[in-house]
Amino acid sequence: MVEPWLIDAAMAYNRQSFEQKDGYVGLILLPLEHLETVLNWSFQSLPDEILVGFDPNQNLAHNPDIHDAFIGNDHREQLHQGEGLVLGEPHLVNRGDSFSVHHIPEEWVDDIFAQERGGRGSRFTHWLHTHPNAVAIPSGADADAAQWTSGVDMILGIQFSPSGPLPWFDEVDGVRRPLQPEEAAQRADDVDYSGRRGWARVRKAREERQIIGRASTGHRIHGLELIAFHRTGVGINVVLVDKEGNPIGWNEIKEI
């Protein structure tokens, strides 16, 4: 059972995904219960980052009405593998620092053509890794690792306390997608079509330190960010869905 605060955050996030769809060229549907699993793994692995692999759920295709509602004017077909299928169960593949986390342990490597697949010589189509107490903006190492991804890469930024050796770091410019009720619900007057938010608003949100939920480890969660991107550098729209592939808050979004 997904925690109520995460459901509220997902509803606001999906509303922004709908309003900003013209800023993306692709679309993925991520079950919210899988995201909650990744959050729990992340806190259990602190202070390390974690790397999570996904394959498409071959038994759950995008509902055509939902797919059409969340694609924008710049949408491209046949951009990556796994298009049109909801993401399957997550698999915790590795934990480590920002560089070592992208290297796949031997037990997860498919020996066939592994050398040709770079550091991620594995069978998974999509990847997600976490940025503990840092914004969800790709680093140089992230961009390099993504060159071997056949699907899409996701980054989950988590602002939490007590922070231990990882104080919150947000001195990075880029497109940010908050996943929390208050920030993620900002409308088009606060966020332009590309997802960029005013720097003053970002600083104000950081200073308020609102607690939006608690992890199973007892950590207080102040903010979440989630983005997805293709190895070519273009943004992928993310929609958080239930077990049947319906967006969280779909009934409200349809009325916008």
PAZAPA-4460 file (N, C-alpha, C; in steps of 0.05 Angstrom, whole numbers, plus 32768, in hexadecimal, padded with zeros to 4 digits):
% residues 256
    n_x    n_y    n_z   ca_x   ca_y   ca_z    c_x    c_y    c_z   seq   type   mol
   8011   7FE8   8000   8000   8000   8000   8012   8019   8000     1      M     A
   800F   8029   7FEB   8020   8041   7FE9   8017   8056   7FFE     2      V     A
   802B   8063   800A   8026   8077   801E   8015   808E   8012     3      E     A
   8002   8099   8022   7FF1   80AF   8018   8001   80C7   800E     4      P     A
   8017   80CF   801C   8026   80E7   8014   8032   80E3   7FF9     5      W     A
   803A   80CA   7FF2   8046   80C5   7FD8   8031   80C5   7FC2     6      L     A
   8019   80BC   7FC9   8003   80BE   7FB5   7FFC   80DB   7FAF     7      I     A
   7FFC   80EC   7FC4   7FF7   8109   7FBF   800C   8115   7FAE     8      D     A
   8025   810E   7FB3   803B   8119   7FA3   8039   810F   7F86     9      A     A
   8031   80F6   7F82   802F   80EB   7F67   8019   80F9   7F58    10      A     A
   8003   8100   7F65   7FED   810E   7F58   7FF6   8129   7F4D    11      M     A
   8005   8138   7F5E   800F   8152   7F56   8024   814F   7F40    12      A     A
   8035   813B   7F42   804A   8136   7F2E   803D   8130   7F13    13      Y     A
   8029   811F   7F13   801C   8118   7EFA   800E   8130   7EED    14      N     A
   8003   8141   7EFD   7FF6   8159   7EF2   800B   816A   7EE3    15      R     A
   8023   816C   7EEF   8038   817B   7EE1   8041   816C   7EC8    16      Q     A
   8042   8152   7EC9   8049   8142   7EB1   8035   8147   7E9B    17      S     A
   801C   814A   7EA2   8007   814F   7E8E   800A   816C   7E83    18      F     A
   800E   817F   7E94   800F   819B   7E8B   8029   81A1   7E7B    19      E     A
   803E   8192   7E80   8058   8198   7E72   805F   8183   7E5D    20      Q     A
   804B   8175   7E53   8051   815E   7E41   805E   8168   7E27    21      K     A
   805A   8181   7E1F   8066   818A   7E06   8084   818E   7E09    22      D     A
   808F   818C   7E21   80AC   818F   7E25   80BB   8175   7E24    23      G     A
   80AD   815F   7E1D   80BA   8144   7E1D   80B6   8137   7E02    24      Y     A
   80C8   8124   7DFC   80C6   8115   7DE3   80BF   80F8   7DE7    25      V     A
   80BE   80EF   7E00   80B7   80D4   7E05   80A6   80D2   7E1F    26      G     A
   809C   80B9   7E24   808A   80B5   7E3B   808F   809A   7E47    27      L     A
   8091   8099   7E62   8092   807F   7E70   807E   8080   7E87    28      I     A
   8073   8069   7E8D   8060   8066   7EA4   806D   8055   7EB9    29      L     A
   8070   8061   7ED1   807E   8054   7EE7   806A   804F   7EFE    30      L     A
   8065   8035   7F05   8053   802F   7F1B   805D   803C   7F36    31      P     A
   804B   8048   7F44   8052   8056   7F5C   805D   8043   7F72    32      L     A
   8052   802B   7F73   805B   8018   7F87   8079   8010   7F82    33      E     A
   8081   8010   7F69   809D   800B   7F63   80AF   8022   7F6C    34      H     A
   80A5   803B   7F68   80B4   8052   7F72   80B7   8051   7F90    35      L     A
   80A2   8049   7F9E   80A4   8047   7FBB   80B9   8033   7FC4    36      E     A
   80BA   801D   7FB5   80CE   8008   7FBA   80EA   8014   7FB7    37      T     A
   80EF   8023   7FA2   8109   802F   7F9D   8110   8043   7FB4    38      V     A
   80FC   8052   7FBD   8101   8065   7FD3   810A   8056   7FEC    39      L     A
   80FD   8040   7FF2   8105   8030   800A   8121   8025   8007    40      N     A
   8128   801B   7FEF   8143   8011   7FEA   8157   8027   7FEE    41      W     A
   8150   803F   7FE4   8163   8055   7FE5   816A   805C   8002    42      S     A
   8156   805E   8013   815C   8065   802F   816B   804F   803E    43      F     A
   8166   8036   8037   8174   8020   8043   8191   801F   803A    44      Q     A
   8198   802D   8024   81B2   802B   8019   81C3   8044   801F    45      S     A
   81B8   8058   802D   81C7   8070   8032   81E1   806A   8041    46      L     A
   81F7   807A   803A   81F7   8092   802A   81FC   808D   800C    47      P     A
   81FA   8074   8003   8200   806E   7FE7   81E8   8074   7FD5    48      D     A
   81EE   8077   7FBB   81DA   8077   7FA7   81D3   805A   7FA0    49      E     A
   81BC   8056   7F94   81B5   803C   7F8A   81AE   803D   7F6C    50      I     A
   81B2   8026   7F5F   81AC   8023   7F43   8197   800D   7F41    51      L     A
   8181   8013   7F33   816A   8001   7F31   8164   7FFC   7F13    52      V     A
   8160   7FE3   7F0C   8159   7FDC   7EF1   813C   7FD5   7EEE    53      G     A
   8131   7FDC   7ED6   8115   7FD5   7ED0   8114   7FC9   7EB4    54      F     A
   8102   7FB6   7EB1   80FA   7FAD   7E96   80DD   7FB5   7E92    55      D     A
   80D5   7FB8   7E79   80B8   7FBE   7E74   80A7   7FA6   7E7D    56      P     A
   808F   7FAD   7E86   807B   7F98   7E8C   806D   7F90   7E72    57      N     A
   8074   7F79   7E68   806A   7F71   7E4E   804C   7F6C   7E4E    58      Q     A
   8040   7F6A   7E66   8024   7F65   7E69   8013   7F7D   7E6E    59      N     A
   8020   7F95   7E6E   8012   7FAE   7E74   801A   7FC4   7E61    60      L     A
   800B   7FC7   7E4C   8011   7FDD   7E39   8003   7FF7   7E42    61      A     A
   800D   800D   7E37   8000   8027   7E3D   7FE3   8027   7E33    62      H     A
   7FD1   8030   7E43   7FB6   8035   7E3A   7FB8   804B   7E24    63      N     A
   7FAC   8046   7E0C   7FAF   805A   7DF6   7FA5   8076   7DFE    64      P     A
   7F8F   8078   7E0D   7F85   8092   7E15   7F98   80A0   7E27    65      D     A
   7FA4   8091   7E3A   7FB7   809D   7E4C   7FD1   80A5   7E3D    66      I     A
   7FDA   8094   7E2C   7FF2   809A   7E1C   7FEE   80B4   7E0C    67      H     A
   7FD8   80B6   7DFE   7FD3   80CE   7DEE   7FD0   80E7   7DFF    68      D     A
   7FC6   80E4   7E17   7FC2   80FC   7E29   7FDC   8107   7E33    69      A     A
   7FF1   80F7   7E35   800A   8100   7E41   8020   8104   7E2D    70      F     A
   801C   8101   7E13   8031   8106   7DFF   802C   8122   7DF4    71      I     A
   8042   8130   7DEE   8040   814B   7DE4   8046   814E   7DC7    72      G     A
   8049   8167   7DBE   804D   816C   7DA2   8067   8162   7D97    73      N     A
   807C   815F   7DA8   8096   8156   7D9F   809B   8138   7DA4    74      D     A
   8086   8129   7DAA   8089   810D   7DB0   8095   80FE   7D98    75      H     A
   80A7   80EB   7D9E   80B3   80DB   7D89   80AE   80BD   7D8E    76      R     A
   80A7   80AF   7D7A   80A3   8092   7D7C   80BD   8084   7D76    77      E     A
   80C0   806C   7D81   80D8   805B   7D7C   80F1   8069   7D85    78      Q     A
   80F0   8077   7D9C   8107   8084   7DA7   8118   8071   7DB7    79      L     A
   810B   805F   7DC6   811A   804D   7DD8   810B   8033   7DDA    80      H     A
   8119   801F   7DE5   810C   8005   7DEA   80F8   8007   7E01    81      Q     A
   80E4   7FF6   7E00   80D0   7FF6   7E16   80BA   800A   7E13    82      G     A
   80B9   8018   7DFC   80A4   802C   7DF8   8089   801F   7DF9    83      E     A
   8076   802E   7E05   805A   8024   7E06   8054   800F   7E1A    84      G     A
   8067   8008   7E2B   8063   7FF4   7E40   8069   8000   7E5C    85      L     A
   8058   7FFB   7E6F   805C   8004   7E8A   8075   7FF6   7E96    86      V     A
   8084   8004   7EA6   809C   7FF9   7EB2   8095   7FE2   7EC5    87      L     A
   80A5   7FCD   7EC3   80A2   7FB6   7ED5   80AF   7FBA   7EF0    88      G     A
   80B2   7FA4   7EFF   80BC   7FA5   7F1A   80D9   7FAF   7F1A    89      E     A
   80E0   7FBE   7F2F   80FC   7FC8   7F32   810E   7FB2   7F3D    90      P     A
   8128   7FB4   7F36   813C   7FA1   7F40   8154   7FB1   7F4A    91      H     A
   815B   7FAE   7F63   8172   7FBC   7F6F   818B   7FAF   7F65    92      L     A
   819B   7FBE   7F55   81B2   7FB3   7F47   81CC   7FBA   7F55    93      V     A
   81CE   7FD3   7F5F   81E8   7FDB   7F6A   81E4   7FF2   7F7D    94      N     A
   81F8   7FF6   7F8E   81F9   800E   7FA0   8216   8017   7FA1    95      R     A
   821A   8031   7FA3   8235   803C   7FA3   8235   805A   7FA1    96      G     A
   824C   8065   7F9B   824E   8082   7F98   8245   8089   7F7B    97      D     A
   8247   80A3   7F75   823C   80AD   7F5B   824A   80A1   7F43    98      S     A
   8261   8096   7F46   826F   808A   7F2F   826C   806B   7F2F    99      F     A
   8271   805F   7F46   8271   8041   7F47   8255   8036   7F45   100      S     A
   8240   8046   7F4B   8225   803B   7F4B   821C   8032   7F2F   101      V     A
   8228   803E   7F1A   8220   8037   7EFF   822D   801D   7EF4   102      H     A
   823F   8011   7F03   824C   7FF9   7EFA   823D   7FE1   7F05   103      H     A
   8236   7FCF   7EF4   8224   7FB8   7EFB   8234   7FA2   7F07   104      I     A
   822B   7F98   7F1F   8238   7F81   7F2B   8237   7F68   7F19   105      P     A
   824A   7F56   7F1C   824C   7F3F   7F0A   8233   7F2E   7F08   106      E     A
   8225   7F2C   7F1F   820E   7F1A   7F1F   81F7   7F24   7F0F   107      E     A
   81F8   7F3E   7F07   81E2   7F4A   7EF7   81EA   7F4D   7EDA   108      W     A
   8202   7F44   7ED2   820B   7F49   7EB7   8204   7F31   7EA5   109      V     A
   81F9   7F38   7E8E   81F4   7F24   7E79   820D   7F22   7E69   110      D     A
   821B   7F0B   7E6A   8235   7F08   7E5D   8234   7F0C   7E3F   111      D     A
   821D   7F07   7E32   821B   7F0A   7E15   821C   7F28   7E0E   112      I     A
   8230   7F2F   7DFF   8233   7F4B   7DF6   8238   7F5F   7E0D   113      F     A
   823F   7F55   7E25   8242   7F67   7E3C   8256   7F7D   7E37   114      A     A
   826D   7F76   7E2A   8281   7F8A   7E25   8278   7FA1   7E13   115      Q     A
   8266   7F9A   7E01   825B   7FAE   7DEF   8247   7FC0   7DFC   116      E     A
   823E   7FB9   7E15   822A   7FC9   7E22   8235   7FDC   7E37   117      R     A
   8250   7FDF   7E38   825C   7FF1   7E4B   8259   7FE8   7E68   118      G     A
   825A   7FFB   7E7B   8259   7FF4   7E97   823E   7FE8   7E9F   119      G     A
   8229   7FED   7E8F   820F   7FE2   7E95   8209   7FCA   7E82   120      R     A
   821B   7FB7   7E82   8217   7F9F   7E71   8203   7F8D   7E7D   121      G     A
   81EA   7F96   7E80   81D5   7F87   7E8D   81BD   7F85   7E7B   122      S     A
   81A9   7F76   7E84   8192   7F70   7E74   817C   7F85   7E77   123      R     A
   817E   7F98   7E8A   8167   7FAA   7E8F   8165   7FC0   7E7A   124      F     A
   814C   7FC7   7E75   8146   7FDA   7E60   8148   7FF7   7E6B   125      T     A
   813C   7FFC   7E82   813C   8016   7E8E   814C   8016   7EA8   126      H     A
   8156   802E   7EAF   8166   8030   7EC8   815D   8048   7ED8   127      W     A
   815E   8046   7EF2   8159   805C   7F05   816F   805C   7F19   128      L     A
   817B   8073   7F1F   818D   8074   7F36   8186   808D   7F46   129      H     A
   818E   808C   7F60   8186   80A1   7F72   819C   80B5   7F76   130      T     A
   8193   80CE   7F7E   81A5   80E3   7F86   819E   80EA   7FA3   131      H     A
   81AA   80DD   7FB7   81A3   80E3   7FD3   81AB   8100   7FDA   132      P     A
   8197   810F   7FE3   819B   812B   7FEA   81A8   813B   7FD4   133      N     A
   81A0   8136   7FBB   81A9   8146   7FA4   8193   8146   7F90   134      A     A
   8193   815B   7F7F   817E   815F   7F6B   8180   8149   7F56   135      V     A
   8169   8144   7F48   8168   8130   7F33   8170   813D   7F18   136      A     A
   818A   8144   7F16   8196   814E   7EFE   81AD   813C   7EF6   137      I     A
   81AE   8133   7EDD   81C4   8120   7ED5   81DF   812C   7ED8   138      P     A
   81F2   811D   7EE4   820E   8124   7EE5   821C   811A   7ECC   139      S     A
   8235   8120   7ECA   8245   8116   7EB3   8246   80F8   7EB3   140      G     A
   8249   80EC   7ECB   8249   80CF   7ECC   822E   80C3   7EC5   141      A     A
   8219   80D0   7ECC   81FE   80C7   7EC5   81FA   80C7   7EA7   142      D     A
   8203   80DD   7E9A   8200   80DF   7E7D   8210   80CA   7E6F   143      A     A
   8228   80C4   7E79   8239   80B0   7E6C   822D   8094   7E6F   144      D     A
   8222   808E   7E86   8216   8074   7E8B   81FE   8070   7E7A   145      A     A
   81EF   8085   7E75   81D6   8084   7E66   81DA   807C   7E49   146      A     A
   81F3   807F   7E3F   81F8   8079   7E23   81F5   805B   7E1D   147      Q     A
   81F4   804A   7E32   81F0   802E   7E2F   81D4   8025   7E35   148      W     A
   81C2   8037   7E3A   81A7   8031   7E41   8195   802E   7E28   149      T     A
   8188   8018   7E25   8176   8014   7E0E   815B   8021   7E12   150      S     A
   8153   8025   7E2B   813A   8032   7E31   813F   804E   7E3A   151      G     A
   8137   8055   7E53   813B   8070   7E5D   8149   806E   7E78   152      V     A
   8155   8084   7E80   8161   8087   7E9A   8150   809A   7EAB   153      D     A
   814E   8093   7EC5   813F   80A3   7ED8   8151   80AA   7EEF   154      M     A
   814D   80C2   7EFB   815B   80CA   7F13   8147   80D2   7F28   155      I     A
   814A   80C8   7F40   8139   80CF   7F56   814A   80DE   7F6B   156      L     A
   8144   80F8   7F6D   8151   8109   7F81   8141   8109   7F9B   157      G     A
   814E   8106   7FB2   8140   8104   7FCB   814C   8117   7FDF   158      I     A
   813D   812A   7FE9   8146   813C   7FFE   813B   8131   8019   159      Q     A
   814D   812C   802C   8144   811F   8044   8156   8128   805C   160      F     A
   814C   8122   8074   815B   8127   808C   8154   8111   80A0   161      S     A
   8166   810A   80B3   8181   8116   80B5   8192   810E   809D   162      P     A
   81A2   8122   8095   81B1   811E   807C   81CB   8110   807F   163      S     A
   81D6   810F   8098   81F0   8102   809B   8205   8110   808B   164      G     A
   8215   8101   807C   822B   810D   806D   8222   8119   8052   165      P     A
   8208   811A   804D   81FD   8122   8033   81EB   813A   8035   166      L     A
   81F5   8152   803B   81E3   816A   803C   81D8   816F   8020   167      P     A
   81C0   817B   8020   81B1   8180   8007   81C2   8190   7FF3   168      W     A
   81C4   8187   7FDA   81D3   8194   7FC5   81C1   819A   7FAE   169      F     A
   81BE   81B4   7FA8   81AD   81BC   7F91   81BA   81D2   7F80   170      D     A
   81D4   81D5   7F82   81E1   81EA   7F73   81E7   81E1   7F57   171      E     A
   81D2   81D7   7F49   81D4   81CD   7F2E   81BD   81D8   7F1E   172      V     A
   81C2   81E2   7F06   81AD   81ED   7EF5   81A3   81D6   7EE3   173      D     A
   818A   81D8   7EDD   817E   81C3   7ECC   8160   81C1   7ED0   174      G     A
   8153   81B0   7EC1   8136   81AC   7EC3   8131   819A   7EDB   175      V     A
   8120   81A4   7EED   811A   8195   7F05   80FC   818E   7F06   176      R     A
   80F6   8176   7F10   80DA   816D   7F12   80D5   8164   7F2F   177      R     A
   80CB   8176   7F3F   80C5   816F   7F5B   80AF   815A   7F5D   178      P     A
   80B1   8148   7F70   809D   8134   7F75   8094   8137   7F92   179      L     A
   8084   814B   7F96   8079   8150   7FB0   8060   8162   7FAD   180      Q     A
   804D   8160   7FBF   8033   816E   7FBB   8036   818C   7FB5   181      P     A
   8046   819A   7FC4   8045   81B7   7FC2   8054   81C1   7FA9   182      E     A
   806D   81B8   7FA5   807C   81C2   7F8F   8072   81B7   7F74   183      E     A
   806C   819D   7F74   8066   8191   7F5A   804B   819A   7F4F   184      A     A
   803B   81A7   7F5F   8021   81B0   7F56   8022   81CC   7F49   185      A     A
   803A   81D8   7F48   803C   81F3   7F3C   8033   81F2   7F1F   186      Q     A
   8024   8206   7F17   8019   8207   7EFC   802B   8214   7EE8   187      R     A
   8021   8219   7ED0   8032   8223   7EBA   803D   823F   7EC0   188      A     A
   8031   824E   7ED2   803C   8269   7ED8   8056   8267   7EE9   189      D     A
   805B   824F   7EF5   8073   824B   7F04   8088   823B   7EF5   190      D     A
   807F   822B   7EE2   8091   8219   7ED3   808B   821C   7EB5   191      V     A
   80A0   8220   7EA6   809B   8223   7E89   809A   8207   7E7C   192      D     A
   8096   8206   7E62   8090   81EC   7E55   80A7   81D9   7E57   193      Y     A
   80BF   81E3   7E5B   80D7   81D1   7E5D   80DB   81C6   7E79   194      S     A
   80CC   81CF   7E8C   80CF   81C6   7EA7   80E1   81D6   7EB9   195      G     A
   80EA   81ED   7EAF   80FC   81FE   7EBE   80ED   820F   7ED2   196      R     A
   80F8   8210   7EEA   80EB   8220   7EFF   80FD   8236   7F07   197      R     A
   80F2   824C   7F10   8102   8263   7F19   8114   825B   7F30   198      G     A
   812E   8264   7F2F   8141   825D   7F43   8139   8267   7F5F   199      W     A
   812C   827E   7F60   8123   8288   7F7A   810E   8275   7F87   200      A     A
   80FD   8269   7F76   80E8   8257   7F81   80F6   823D   7F8B   201      R     A
   810B   8234   7F7D   8119   821D   7F86   8126   8222   7FA2   202      V     A
   8132   8239   7FA5   813F   823F   7FBE   812A   8242   7FD5   203      R     A
   8114   824E   7FCF   80FF   8251   7FE3   80F5   8236   7FEC   204      K     A
   80F0   8224   7FD9   80E7   8209   7FE0   80FB   81FB   7FF2   205      A     A
   8115   81FE   7FEB   812A   81F1   7FFB   812A   81FB   8017   206      R     A
   8126   8215   801B   8128   8220   8036   8110   8219   8047   207      E     A
   80F9   8213   803B   80E1   820E   804B   80E3   81F3   805A   208      E     A
   80F1   81DF   804E   80F6   81C5   805B   80DC   81B8   8064   209      R     A
   80C9   81B8   8053   80B0   81AA   8059   80B5   818C   805B   210      Q     A
   80A8   817F   806E   80AA   8162   8070   8092   8156   8061   211      I     A
   8097   8147   804C   8081   813C   803C   807B   811F   8043   212      I     A
   808E   8112   8052   8089   80F6   8059   80A1   80EB   8068   213      G     A
   809E   80D2   8070   80B4   80C4   807E   80B9   80A9   8070   214      R     A
   80D3   80A3   806E   80DB   8089   8064   80D8   8074   8079   215      A     A
   80D9   805B   8071   80D7   8045   8084   80EF   8044   8097   216      S     A
   8105   8051   808F   811D   8053   80A0   811B   806A   80B4   217      T     A
   8106   807A   80B3   8103   8090   80C6   810C   80AA   80BB   218      G     A
   8119   80AB   80A4   8122   80C4   8098   810A   80D6   8091   219      H     A
   810D   80EF   8096   80F8   8103   808E   80FE   810B   8071   220      R     A
   80E9   8109   8060   80EC   8110   8044   80E2   812C   803F   221      I     A
   80F4   813E   8035   80ED   815A   8030   80E6   815F   8013   222      H     A
   80EF   814E   8002   80EA   8153   7FE6   80F4   813C   7FD4   223      G     A
   80E6   8138   7FBE   80ED   8124   7FAB   80EE   8131   7F8F   224      L     A
   80FF   8127   7F7E   8100   8130   7F62   8103   8117   7F51   225      E     A
   80F6   8117   7F3A   80F8   8100   7F28   80F8   8109   7F0B   226      L     A
   810D   8101   7EFD   810F   8107   7EE0   8116   80EE   7ED1   227      I     A
   8111   80EF   7EB7   811A   80D9   7EA5   8125   80E6   7E8C   228      A     A
   8139   80D9   7E80   8145   80E4   7E68   814F   80CD   7E56   229      F     A
   8151   80D3   7E3D   815C   80C0   7E29   8179   80C5   7E26   230      H     A
   8188   80B2   7E1C   81A5   80B5   7E19   81AD   80CB   7E07   231      R     A
   819B   80D4   7DF5   81A1   80EA   7DE3   819E   8105   7DF2   232      T     A
   8195   8105   7E0B   8193   811D   7E1A   8178   8129   7E1C   233      G     A
   8164   811F   7E0E   8149   812A   7E0E   813A   811F   7E26   234      V     A
   8126   812F   7E2F   8117   8128   7E47   8100   8115   7E40   235      G     A
   80FA   8103   7E53   80E5   80F0   7E51   80D0   80F6   7E66   236      I     A
   80B7   80F8   7E5F   80A2   80FD   7E72   809C   80E4   7E83   237      N     A
   8099   80E8   7E9D   8094   80D2   7EAF   8078   80D6   7EBB   238      V     A
   8068   80C1   7EBA   804D   80C1   7EC7   804D   80AA   7EDB   239      V     A
   8044   80AF   7EF3   8043   809C   7F08   8027   808F   7F08   240      L     A
   8026   8074   7F08   800D   8066   7F03   8008   8051   7F19   241      V     A
   7FEF   8047   7F19   7FE8   8031   7F2B   7FEE   8016   7F1E   242      D     A
   7FE5   8000   7F2B   7FEC   7FE6   7F21   7FE0   7FE0   7F06   243      K     A
   7FCA   7FEE   7EFF   7FBD   7FEA   7EE5   7FC8   7FFD   7ECF   244      E     A
   7FDB   800E   7ED6   7FE6   8020   7EC3   7FD7   803A   7EC0   245      G     A
   7FC5   8040   7ED3   7FB6   805A   7ED3   7FC5   806F   7EE3   246      N     A
   7FC8   8087   7ED9   7FD7   809C   7EE7   7FCA   80A2   7F02   247      P     A
   7FDA   80A6   7F16   7FD1   80AF   7F30   7FC4   80CB   7F2D   248      I     A
   7FAA   80CD   7F35   7F9C   80E7   7F31   7F90   80EA   7F16   249      G     A
   7F8D   80D4   7F07   7F84   80D6   7EEB   7F69   80E3   7EE8   250      W     A
   7F56   80DD   7EFA   7F3B   80E9   7EF8   7F3C   8107   7EFA   251      N     A
   7F4E   8112   7F0A   7F50   812F   7F0C   7F5F   813B   7EF4   252      E     A
   7F73   812D   7EEB   7F83   8137   7ED4   7F71   8138   7EBB   253      I     A
   7F60   8125   7EB7   7F4F   8125   7E9F   7F3D   813E   7E9D   254      K     A
   7F38   814B   7EB4   7F27   8162   7EB4   7F35   817C   7EAE   255      E     A
   7F50   817B   7EAD   7F60   8194   7EA9   7F5B   819D   7E8C   256      I     A
***
